[in-house]
Amino acid sequence: MTISEIANLIIALSTAGSWLYISRQVNVARLQAKGQFLLALDSQFEKYADLTIRLLTEQHFDPQGKDWPEIFGLMSVFERINIMVDDKILDIGLVDRLYGFRLIGILANEGIYQRLLATGAEWQDFIDLCYEIAKHRGQGIADATTNAFIERVQTLNKDALTVANPFQF
């Protein structure tokens, strides 16, 4: 083996090692960014903690005029999550595991559900995410809550707009 061949071999090994190192660093940076991103999402949900508690603990919570802007804000966070799922930034299993209970709580509320039935055209990304979560949950063992959620999701229509002003209270 000549000196030139040995030098080429060393360069090739060095290049391969560099590529492995860079690849690992990119993967670590991606995971760190995802972690930071999830923490940022948690802070968005924290703004609606009181509403979430009401949705999950008050069985007959009937949203009134002052409640709707907060409900719309919470639903808007889910719309942004749907965009991130579509862009493959987040996977649906992770979204369901971390935030699915909130989505189920929203749809379990009769007042919110009725408004969604009437104004689905204004909430297309929210409804898309509901369908994805329902599909994901439908692949596992379903309990009564999951079945009720799936049934409600299947009635949502992204073209529905049966009120003149969907944001009027």
KEKOLMAR-841369 format. One record per residue: residue in three letters; x, y, z of N, C-alpha, C, CB in turn; residue number from 0. Coordinates in Angstrom, 2 decimals, always signed. Glycine has a CB too. Layout:
BEGIN
R|residu|nxx|nyy|nzz|caxx|cayy|cazz|cxx|cyy|czz|cbxx|cbyy|cbzz|num
R|ALA|X|Y|Z|X|Y|Z|X|Y|Z|X|Y|Z|NUM
...
% end
This chain:
BEGIN
R|residu|nxx|nyy|nzz|caxx|cayy|cazz|cxx|cyy|czz|cbxx|cbyy|cbzz|num
R|MET|+0.85|-1.17|+0.00|+0.00|+0.00|+0.00|+0.91|+1.24|+0.00|-0.98|-0.01|+1.23|0
R|THR|+0.62|+2.16|-0.87|+1.45|+3.35|-1.00|+1.02|+4.40|+0.02|+1.37|+3.92|-2.42|1
R|ILE|+1.87|+5.38|+0.18|+1.58|+6.47|+1.10|+0.32|+7.21|+0.66|+2.77|+7.45|+1.18|2
R|SER|+0.13|+7.38|-0.63|-1.05|+8.05|-1.17|-2.33|+7.27|-0.82|-0.92|+8.20|-2.71|3
R|GLU|-2.27|+5.97|-0.93|-3.43|+5.14|-0.60|-3.74|+5.21|+0.90|-3.19|+3.69|-1.02|4
R|ILE|-2.69|+5.19|+1.71|-2.88|+5.29|+3.17|-3.49|+6.64|+3.53|-1.52|+5.09|+3.92|5
R|ALA|-2.99|+7.70|+2.89|-3.53|+9.04|+3.13|-5.01|+9.10|+2.73|-2.72|+10.11|+2.36|6
R|ASN|-5.35|+8.54|+1.57|-6.75|+8.52|+1.13|-7.63|+7.73|+2.10|-6.85|+7.91|-0.27|7
R|LEU|-7.11|+6.62|+2.63|-7.86|+5.82|+3.60|-8.09|+6.61|+4.88|-7.10|+4.50|+3.91|8
R|ILE|-7.05|+7.31|+5.34|-7.19|+8.12|+6.55|-8.21|+9.24|+6.33|-5.82|+8.72|+6.97|9
R|ILE|-8.15|+9.86|+5.18|-9.12|+10.93|+4.87|-10.54|+10.36|+4.81|-8.77|+11.62|+3.51|10
R|ALA|-10.72|+9.22|+4.19|-12.04|+8.59|+4.10|-12.58|+8.24|+5.49|-11.98|+7.32|+3.22|11
R|LEU|-11.72|+7.66|+6.34|-12.15|+7.31|+7.70|-12.47|+8.57|+8.51|-11.05|+6.49|+8.41|12
R|SER|-11.64|+9.59|+8.33|-11.87|+10.85|+9.03|-13.19|+11.49|+8.58|-10.70|+11.82|+8.77|13
R|THR|-13.46|+11.46|+7.29|-14.71|+12.01|+6.76|-15.91|+11.24|+7.30|-14.70|+11.97|+5.22|14
R|ALA|-15.83|+9.92|+7.30|-16.92|+9.09|+7.82|-17.16|+9.38|+9.30|-16.61|+7.58|+7.61|15
R|GLY|-16.07|+9.51|+10.06|-16.20|+9.84|+11.48|-16.84|+11.19|+11.69|-14.84|+9.81|+12.16|16
R|SER|-16.46|+12.15|+10.86|-17.05|+13.49|+10.95|-18.54|+13.46|+10.66|-16.35|+14.45|+9.98|17
R|TRP|-18.92|+12.70|+9.64|-20.34|+12.59|+9.29|-21.13|+11.97|+10.44|-20.51|+11.76|+8.02|18
R|LEU|-20.59|+10.95|+11.08|-21.26|+10.32|+12.22|-21.41|+11.31|+13.37|-20.48|+9.08|+12.68|19
R|TYR|-20.36|+12.05|+13.65|-20.39|+13.02|+14.73|-21.42|+14.11|+14.44|-19.01|+13.64|+14.94|20
R|ILE|-21.40|+14.65|+13.24|-22.35|+15.70|+12.85|-23.78|+15.18|+12.92|-22.04|+16.21|+11.43|21
R|SER|-23.99|+13.97|+12.43|-25.33|+13.38|+12.46|-25.83|+13.25|+13.90|-25.31|+12.00|+11.78|22
R|ARG|-24.96|+12.81|+14.78|-25.35|+12.66|+16.19|-25.67|+14.03|+16.79|-24.23|+11.97|+16.99|23
R|GLN|-24.87|+15.02|+16.51|-25.08|+16.37|+17.04|-26.40|+16.95|+16.53|-23.91|+17.28|+16.65|24
R|VAL|-26.70|+16.74|+15.27|-27.96|+17.23|+14.70|-29.13|+16.54|+15.39|-28.02|+16.98|+13.17|25
R|ASN|-29.03|+15.23|+15.63|-30.10|+14.50|+16.30|-30.30|+14.99|+17.73|-29.80|+13.00|+16.29|26
R|VAL|-29.21|+15.22|+18.45|-29.30|+15.74|+19.82|-29.95|+17.12|+19.81|-27.90|+15.79|+20.48|27
R|ALA|-29.54|+17.98|+18.89|-30.12|+19.33|+18.80|-31.61|+19.25|+18.46|-29.37|+20.16|+17.72|28
R|ARG|-31.99|+18.32|+17.59|-33.40|+18.16|+17.24|-34.22|+17.73|+18.45|-33.55|+17.13|+16.11|29
R|LEU|-33.70|+16.80|+19.23|-34.40|+16.33|+20.42|-34.51|+17.43|+21.47|-33.70|+15.11|+21.02|30
R|GLN|-33.45|+18.21|+21.63|-33.49|+19.33|+22.57|-34.52|+20.37|+22.13|-32.11|+19.98|+22.69|31
R|ALA|-34.57|+20.67|+20.85|-35.55|+21.63|+20.33|-36.97|+21.12|+20.54|-35.29|+21.91|+18.83|32
R|LYS|-37.18|+19.83|+20.32|-38.51|+19.25|+20.53|-38.91|+19.37|+22.00|-38.53|+17.76|+20.08|33
R|GLY|-37.97|+19.10|+22.90|-38.25|+19.24|+24.32|-38.61|+20.67|+24.69|-37.05|+18.79|+25.13|34
R|GLN|-37.87|+21.62|+24.18|-38.17|+23.03|+24.44|-39.52|+23.42|+23.85|-37.07|+23.93|+23.85|35
R|PHE|-39.80|+22.88|+22.69|-41.06|+23.16|+22.03|-42.24|+22.63|+22.86|-41.08|+22.56|+20.63|36
R|LEU|-42.11|+21.43|+23.39|-43.18|+20.85|+24.21|-43.38|+21.66|+25.49|-42.86|+19.39|+24.55|37
R|LEU|-42.29|+22.14|+26.06|-42.42|+23.00|+27.24|-43.14|+24.30|+26.89|-41.03|+23.31|+27.83|38
R|ALA|-42.87|+24.84|+25.71|-43.57|+26.06|+25.27|-45.06|+25.78|+25.08|-42.96|+26.59|+23.96|39
R|LEU|-45.39|+24.60|+24.55|-46.80|+24.24|+24.41|-47.46|+24.13|+25.78|-46.95|+22.90|+23.65|40
R|ASP|-46.75|+23.54|+26.72|-47.29|+23.44|+28.08|-47.62|+24.82|+28.64|-46.29|+22.71|+29.01|41
R|SER|-46.77|+25.79|+28.38|-47.05|+27.15|+28.88|-48.27|+27.75|+28.20|-45.83|+28.05|+28.67|42
R|GLN|-48.50|+27.40|+26.92|-49.72|+27.86|+26.25|-50.96|+27.25|+26.91|-49.69|+27.49|+24.75|43
R|PHE|-50.89|+25.97|+27.23|-52.02|+25.32|+27.89|-52.23|+25.83|+29.31|-51.81|+23.81|+27.91|44
R|GLU|-51.16|+26.24|+29.96|-51.26|+26.75|+31.32|-52.19|+27.97|+31.39|-49.86|+27.11|+31.86|45
R|LYS|-52.23|+28.76|+30.33|-53.11|+29.93|+30.28|-54.57|+29.53|+30.45|-52.93|+30.68|+28.97|46
R|TYR|-54.89|+28.28|+30.08|-56.27|+27.82|+30.10|-56.50|+26.74|+31.15|-56.66|+27.29|+28.73|47
R|ALA|-55.65|+26.73|+32.19|-55.74|+25.70|+33.23|-57.08|+25.75|+33.96|-54.59|+25.86|+34.24|48
R|ASP|-57.56|+26.95|+34.30|-58.83|+27.06|+35.02|-59.98|+26.53|+34.16|-59.10|+28.51|+35.42|49
R|LEU|-59.97|+26.86|+32.88|-61.00|+26.37|+31.97|-60.93|+24.85|+31.86|-60.86|+27.02|+30.58|50
R|THR|-59.73|+24.32|+31.72|-59.56|+22.87|+31.61|-60.09|+22.17|+32.85|-58.08|+22.51|+31.40|51
R|ILE|-59.82|+22.72|+34.02|-60.32|+22.13|+35.26|-61.85|+22.13|+35.26|-59.78|+22.90|+36.49|52
R|ARG|-62.44|+23.23|+34.83|-63.91|+23.29|+34.77|-64.45|+22.26|+33.78|-64.37|+24.70|+34.36|53
R|LEU|-63.82|+22.14|+32.62|-64.29|+21.19|+31.62|-64.20|+19.75|+32.13|-63.48|+21.33|+30.33|54
R|LEU|-63.19|+19.46|+32.91|-62.97|+18.10|+33.37|-63.69|+17.75|+34.67|-61.50|+17.86|+33.54|55
R|THR|-64.05|+18.76|+35.46|-64.65|+18.45|+36.77|-66.11|+18.87|+36.90|-63.86|+19.12|+37.84|56
R|GLU|-66.55|+19.86|+36.14|-67.95|+20.30|+36.23|-68.75|+19.61|+35.13|-68.07|+21.86|+36.11|57
R|GLN|-69.45|+18.57|+35.50|-70.16|+17.75|+34.52|-71.15|+18.55|+33.68|-70.90|+16.63|+35.22|58
R|HIS|-71.79|+19.52|+34.27|-72.81|+20.29|+33.53|-72.36|+21.73|+33.29|-74.14|+20.28|+34.31|59
R|PHE|-71.08|+21.93|+33.07|-70.55|+23.26|+32.78|-71.16|+23.76|+31.48|-69.00|+23.23|+32.69|60
R|ASP|-71.89|+24.88|+31.58|-72.55|+25.47|+30.42|-71.86|+26.80|+30.10|-74.09|+25.67|+30.69|61
R|PRO|-71.02|+26.81|+29.06|-70.28|+28.04|+28.75|-71.22|+29.22|+28.49|-69.38|+27.82|+27.54|62
R|GLN|-70.87|+30.34|+29.08|-71.61|+31.58|+28.89|-70.75|+32.52|+28.05|-71.99|+32.23|+30.25|63
R|GLY|-71.30|+33.67|+27.71|-70.62|+34.62|+26.84|-69.18|+34.90|+27.21|-71.36|+35.89|+26.82|64
R|LYS|-68.90|+35.12|+28.48|-67.55|+35.45|+28.93|-66.60|+34.25|+28.83|-67.58|+35.96|+30.36|65
R|ASP|-67.13|+33.04|+28.78|-66.30|+31.84|+28.70|-65.80|+31.56|+27.28|-67.08|+30.64|+29.20|66
R|TRP|-66.54|+32.00|+26.28|-66.23|+31.61|+24.90|-64.88|+32.11|+24.39|-67.29|+32.12|+24.01|67
R|PRO|-64.46|+33.33|+24.68|-63.12|+33.72|+24.20|-62.01|+32.80|+24.74|-62.82|+35.17|+24.59|68
R|GLU|-62.14|+32.39|+25.98|-61.17|+31.48|+26.57|-61.26|+30.09|+25.91|-61.38|+31.37|+28.09|69
R|ILE|-62.45|+29.63|+25.64|-62.64|+28.35|+24.95|-62.03|+28.41|+23.56|-64.14|+27.97|+24.87|70
R|PHE|-62.29|+29.50|+22.85|-61.72|+29.66|+21.51|-60.19|+29.69|+21.57|-62.26|+30.95|+20.85|71
R|GLY|-59.64|+30.33|+22.60|-58.19|+30.35|+22.75|-57.62|+28.96|+22.94|-57.81|+31.23|+23.93|72
R|LEU|-58.27|+28.16|+23.79|-57.82|+26.79|+24.02|-57.93|+25.96|+22.74|-58.65|+26.13|+25.14|73
R|MET|-59.01|+26.11|+22.03|-59.19|+25.38|+20.78|-58.15|+25.81|+19.74|-60.61|+25.59|+20.24|74
R|SER|-57.78|+27.08|+19.77|-56.77|+27.59|+18.83|-55.40|+26.96|+19.07|-56.66|+29.12|+18.94|75
R|VAL|-55.08|+26.66|+20.32|-53.82|+25.97|+20.60|-53.84|+24.61|+19.90|-53.60|+25.80|+22.15|76
R|PHE|-54.97|+23.93|+19.96|-55.09|+22.64|+19.29|-55.01|+22.78|+17.77|-56.39|+21.95|+19.68|77
R|GLU|-55.51|+23.88|+17.24|-55.38|+24.08|+15.79|-53.91|+24.20|+15.39|-56.15|+25.34|+15.35|78
R|ARG|-53.14|+24.88|+16.19|-51.72|+25.01|+15.88|-51.00|+23.67|+16.02|-51.07|+26.04|+16.79|79
R|ILE|-51.42|+22.88|+17.00|-50.87|+21.54|+17.15|-51.17|+20.70|+15.92|-51.43|+20.85|+18.42|80
R|ASN|-52.38|+20.83|+15.37|-52.72|+20.08|+14.17|-51.79|+20.43|+13.01|-54.17|+20.34|+13.77|81
R|ILE|-51.48|+21.70|+12.87|-50.55|+22.12|+11.81|-49.19|+21.47|+12.03|-50.42|+23.67|+11.78|82
R|MET|-48.75|+21.39|+13.28|-47.45|+20.78|+13.57|-47.48|+19.26|+13.34|-47.05|+21.08|+15.02|83
R|VAL|-48.63|+18.65|+13.56|-48.78|+17.22|+13.24|-48.72|+17.04|+11.73|-50.11|+16.65|+13.82|84
R|ASP|-49.43|+17.89|+11.00|-49.40|+17.82|+9.53|-47.99|+18.01|+8.98|-50.33|+18.87|+8.93|85
R|ASP|-47.22|+18.89|+9.61|-45.86|+19.17|+9.16|-44.84|+18.18|+9.72|-45.47|+20.57|+9.56|86
R|LYS|-45.34|+17.17|+10.44|-44.50|+16.10|+11.01|-43.51|+16.61|+12.06|-43.72|+15.41|+9.90|87
R|ILE|-43.87|+17.71|+12.71|-43.08|+18.22|+13.83|-43.42|+17.42|+15.08|-43.33|+19.74|+14.05|88
R|LEU|-44.69|+17.11|+15.24|-45.18|+16.29|+16.36|-45.90|+15.08|+15.79|-46.12|+17.11|+17.29|89
R|ASP|-45.82|+13.95|+16.50|-46.58|+12.79|+16.05|-47.85|+12.68|+16.90|-45.72|+11.49|+16.16|90
R|ILE|-48.86|+12.10|+16.30|-50.20|+12.07|+16.90|-50.21|+11.28|+18.21|-51.19|+11.46|+15.92|91
R|GLY|-49.40|+10.24|+18.32|-49.35|+9.48|+19.57|-48.88|+10.33|+20.74|-48.44|+8.28|+19.41|92
R|LEU|-47.87|+11.14|+20.50|-47.36|+12.03|+21.54|-48.39|+13.09|+21.90|-46.05|+12.70|+21.08|93
R|VAL|-49.02|+13.67|+20.90|-50.06|+14.68|+21.15|-51.19|+14.07|+21.97|-50.61|+15.25|+19.81|94
R|ASP|-51.61|+12.88|+21.62|-52.69|+12.22|+22.37|-52.25|+11.95|+23.80|-53.09|+10.90|+21.68|95
R|ARG|-51.04|+11.43|+23.96|-50.55|+11.08|+25.30|-50.45|+12.31|+26.21|-49.18|+10.41|+25.19|96
R|LEU|-50.00|+13.44|+25.67|-49.80|+14.63|+26.50|-51.04|+15.52|+26.61|-48.67|+15.43|+25.94|97
R|TYR|-51.82|+15.62|+25.53|-52.89|+16.61|+25.49|-54.27|+16.05|+25.14|-52.53|+17.67|+24.52|98
R|GLY|-54.35|+14.75|+24.85|-55.61|+14.16|+24.42|-56.75|+14.33|+25.42|-55.41|+12.71|+24.16|99
R|PHE|-56.43|+14.25|+26.71|-57.49|+14.39|+27.71|-58.15|+15.76|+27.64|-56.92|+14.18|+29.11|100
R|ARG|-57.39|+16.78|+27.28|-57.96|+18.12|+27.14|-58.91|+18.18|+25.94|-56.84|+19.18|+26.98|101
R|LEU|-58.50|+17.57|+24.86|-59.33|+17.55|+23.65|-60.63|+16.79|+23.91|-58.56|+16.89|+22.47|102
R|ILE|-60.54|+15.67|+24.60|-61.72|+14.89|+24.94|-62.64|+15.69|+25.86|-61.32|+13.56|+25.62|103
R|GLY|-62.05|+16.43|+26.80|-62.85|+17.26|+27.70|-63.59|+18.36|+26.96|-61.96|+17.88|+28.76|104
R|ILE|-62.96|+18.93|+25.96|-63.62|+19.97|+25.16|-64.82|+19.39|+24.43|-62.63|+20.60|+24.14|105
R|LEU|-64.61|+18.26|+23.76|-65.69|+17.68|+22.96|-66.78|+17.05|+23.83|-65.12|+16.63|+22.03|106
R|ALA|-66.46|+16.69|+25.06|-67.46|+16.11|+25.95|-68.45|+17.17|+26.45|-66.78|+15.44|+27.15|107
R|ASN|-68.05|+18.44|+26.37|-68.93|+19.51|+26.83|-70.02|+19.75|+25.79|-68.13|+20.81|+27.09|108
R|GLU|-71.25|+19.65|+26.21|-72.39|+19.75|+25.29|-72.46|+21.10|+24.58|-73.68|+19.49|+26.04|109
R|GLY|-72.23|+22.19|+25.32|-72.30|+23.51|+24.71|-71.24|+23.71|+23.63|-72.15|+24.58|+25.78|110
R|ILE|-70.02|+23.28|+23.92|-68.94|+23.41|+22.95|-69.20|+22.50|+21.75|-67.58|+23.07|+23.59|111
R|TYR|-69.64|+21.29|+22.03|-69.96|+20.33|+20.97|-71.03|+20.89|+20.03|-70.42|+18.99|+21.56|112
R|GLN|-72.09|+21.46|+20.58|-73.17|+22.02|+19.75|-72.66|+23.19|+18.91|-74.34|+22.49|+20.63|113
R|ARG|-71.80|+24.01|+19.49|-71.25|+25.14|+18.72|-70.36|+24.62|+17.59|-70.44|+26.08|+19.64|114
R|LEU|-69.59|+23.57|+17.86|-68.76|+22.97|+16.80|-69.62|+22.40|+15.68|-67.86|+21.87|+17.38|115
R|LEU|-70.73|+21.78|+16.05|-71.64|+21.26|+15.02|-72.14|+22.38|+14.12|-72.83|+20.54|+15.66|116
R|ALA|-72.37|+23.55|+14.70|-72.91|+24.68|+13.94|-71.84|+25.50|+13.22|-73.68|+25.57|+14.85|117
R|THR|-70.58|+25.41|+13.68|-69.55|+26.30|+13.14|-68.28|+25.55|+12.72|-69.19|+27.35|+14.17|118
R|GLY|-68.42|+24.33|+12.30|-67.27|+23.52|+11.92|-66.38|+24.16|+10.87|-67.73|+22.21|+11.42|119
R|ALA|-66.94|+24.96|+9.99|-66.15|+25.61|+8.94|-65.10|+26.55|+9.52|-67.06|+26.37|+7.98|120
R|GLU|-65.34|+27.06|+10.72|-64.39|+27.96|+11.37|-63.31|+27.22|+12.15|-65.13|+28.90|+12.31|121
R|TRP|-63.47|+25.91|+12.30|-62.58|+25.12|+13.15|-62.03|+23.91|+12.42|-63.31|+24.68|+14.42|122
R|GLN|-61.65|+24.07|+11.18|-61.22|+22.94|+10.36|-60.00|+22.23|+10.92|-60.92|+23.42|+8.96|123
R|ASP|-58.99|+22.96|+11.36|-57.80|+22.32|+11.91|-58.10|+21.64|+13.24|-56.68|+23.35|+12.09|124
R|PHE|-58.96|+22.23|+14.04|-59.36|+21.60|+15.29|-60.06|+20.28|+15.01|-60.28|+22.55|+16.11|125
R|ILE|-60.98|+20.30|+14.07|-61.72|+19.08|+13.71|-60.78|+18.03|+13.12|-62.86|+19.40|+12.72|126
R|ASP|-59.86|+18.45|+12.28|-58.88|+17.50|+11.73|-58.10|+16.80|+12.84|-57.90|+18.23|+10.78|127
R|LEU|-57.68|+17.58|+13.83|-56.94|+16.98|+14.95|-57.83|+16.02|+15.73|-56.40|+18.07|+15.88|128
R|CYS|-59.09|+16.39|+15.93|-60.03|+15.48|+16.61|-60.13|+14.16|+15.86|-61.43|+16.13|+16.73|129
R|TYR|-60.23|+14.23|+14.53|-60.31|+13.00|+13.73|-59.04|+12.16|+13.87|-60.53|+13.35|+12.25|130
R|GLU|-57.88|+12.81|+13.89|-56.62|+12.08|+14.03|-56.51|+11.41|+15.40|-55.42|+13.02|+13.81|131
R|ILE|-56.90|+12.13|+16.44|-56.86|+11.56|+17.79|-57.86|+10.41|+17.90|-57.16|+12.66|+18.87|132
R|ALA|-59.06|+10.59|+17.34|-60.06|+9.52|+17.37|-59.55|+8.28|+16.64|-61.39|+10.00|+16.74|133
R|LYS|-58.93|+8.48|+15.49|-58.36|+7.36|+14.73|-57.27|+6.66|+15.55|-57.78|+7.85|+13.38|134
R|HIS|-56.41|+7.45|+16.18|-55.33|+6.89|+16.99|-55.91|+6.11|+18.18|-54.40|+8.00|+17.49|135
R|ARG|-56.87|+6.69|+18.86|-57.46|+6.02|+20.02|-58.26|+4.79|+19.62|-58.34|+6.98|+20.79|136
R|GLY|-58.84|+4.83|+18.43|-59.63|+3.70|+17.94|-58.79|+2.47|+17.66|-60.36|+4.10|+16.70|137
R|GLN|-57.49|+2.63|+17.55|-56.61|+1.49|+17.30|-56.29|+0.71|+18.57|-55.31|+1.97|+16.66|138
R|GLY|-56.57|+1.29|+19.71|-56.29|+0.61|+20.99|-57.56|+0.08|+21.60|-55.60|+1.56|+21.96|139
R|ILE|-57.45|-0.27|+22.85|-58.62|-0.74|+23.61|-59.42|+0.49|+24.01|-58.19|-1.59|+24.87|140
R|ALA|-60.66|+0.53|+23.58|-61.48|+1.72|+23.81|-62.37|+1.53|+25.03|-62.35|+2.02|+22.57|141
R|ASP|-62.40|+2.56|+25.88|-63.32|+2.57|+27.00|-64.53|+3.43|+26.63|-62.62|+3.10|+28.29|142
R|ALA|-65.43|+3.62|+27.56|-66.67|+4.37|+27.27|-66.36|+5.81|+26.89|-67.60|+4.35|+28.48|143
R|THR|-65.40|+6.43|+27.55|-65.05|+7.82|+27.23|-64.49|+7.93|+25.82|-64.03|+8.36|+28.24|144
R|THR|-63.61|+7.01|+25.46|-63.03|+7.01|+24.12|-64.11|+6.78|+23.07|-61.94|+5.95|+23.99|145
R|ASN|-65.00|+5.84|+23.33|-66.08|+5.56|+22.37|-66.99|+6.78|+22.20|-66.90|+4.35|+22.84|146
R|ALA|-67.31|+7.46|+23.29|-68.15|+8.66|+23.21|-67.44|+9.75|+22.41|-68.51|+9.18|+24.62|147
R|PHE|-66.14|+9.90|+22.64|-65.34|+10.88|+21.91|-65.36|+10.56|+20.42|-63.89|+10.92|+22.43|148
R|ILE|-65.09|+9.31|+20.07|-65.06|+8.90|+18.66|-66.41|+9.14|+18.00|-64.66|+7.43|+18.53|149
R|GLU|-67.49|+8.82|+18.69|-68.83|+9.04|+18.13|-69.09|+10.51|+17.87|-69.91|+8.48|+19.07|150
R|ARG|-68.69|+11.36|+18.80|-68.89|+12.80|+18.60|-68.05|+13.32|+17.45|-68.56|+13.56|+19.89|151
R|VAL|-66.81|+12.88|+17.39|-65.92|+13.34|+16.32|-66.51|+13.00|+14.97|-64.51|+12.72|+16.47|152
R|GLN|-67.06|+11.82|+14.84|-67.60|+11.37|+13.55|-68.79|+12.20|+13.08|-68.00|+9.91|+13.64|153
R|THR|-69.39|+12.97|+13.97|-70.51|+13.82|+13.57|-70.07|+15.23|+13.17|-71.52|+13.91|+14.70|154
R|LEU|-68.81|+15.56|+13.42|-68.32|+16.91|+13.11|-68.12|+17.07|+11.61|-67.01|+17.20|+13.85|155
R|ASN|-68.48|+18.26|+11.12|-68.40|+18.56|+9.69|-67.63|+19.86|+9.51|-69.82|+18.66|+9.05|156
R|LYS|-66.53|+19.78|+8.78|-65.70|+20.97|+8.55|-66.35|+21.99|+7.62|-64.36|+20.56|+7.99|157
R|ASP|-67.47|+21.66|+7.04|-68.16|+22.60|+6.14|-69.35|+23.26|+6.81|-68.61|+21.88|+4.89|158
R|ALA|-69.68|+22.84|+8.03|-70.87|+23.34|+8.70|-70.71|+24.80|+9.11|-71.18|+22.49|+9.93|159
R|LEU|-71.70|+25.60|+8.76|-71.76|+26.98|+9.22|-73.23|+27.38|+9.16|-70.85|+27.94|+8.34|160
R|THR|-73.91|+27.12|+10.26|-75.36|+27.34|+10.28|-75.75|+28.56|+11.11|-76.05|+26.11|+10.84|161
R|VAL|-74.78|+29.38|+11.48|-75.08|+30.61|+12.18|-74.46|+31.78|+11.40|-74.54|+30.57|+13.66|162
R|ALA|-75.08|+32.93|+11.49|-74.61|+34.08|+10.73|-73.23|+34.54|+11.20|-75.61|+35.24|+10.84|163
R|ASN|-73.03|+34.59|+12.51|-71.75|+35.02|+13.08|-71.29|+33.95|+14.08|-71.86|+36.43|+13.78|164
R|PRO|-70.35|+33.11|+13.70|-69.94|+32.02|+14.57|-69.26|+32.47|+15.86|-69.03|+31.12|+13.83|165
R|PHE|-68.87|+33.74|+15.93|-68.19|+34.22|+17.13|-69.05|+35.18|+17.94|-66.89|+34.90|+16.73|166
R|GLN|-70.34|+35.19|+17.66|-71.27|+35.99|+18.44|-71.77|+35.12|+19.60|-72.46|+36.51|+17.55|167
R|PHE|-71.89|+35.72|+20.76|-72.29|+34.96|+21.95|-73.72|+35.22|+22.29|-71.41|+35.30|+23.13|168
% end
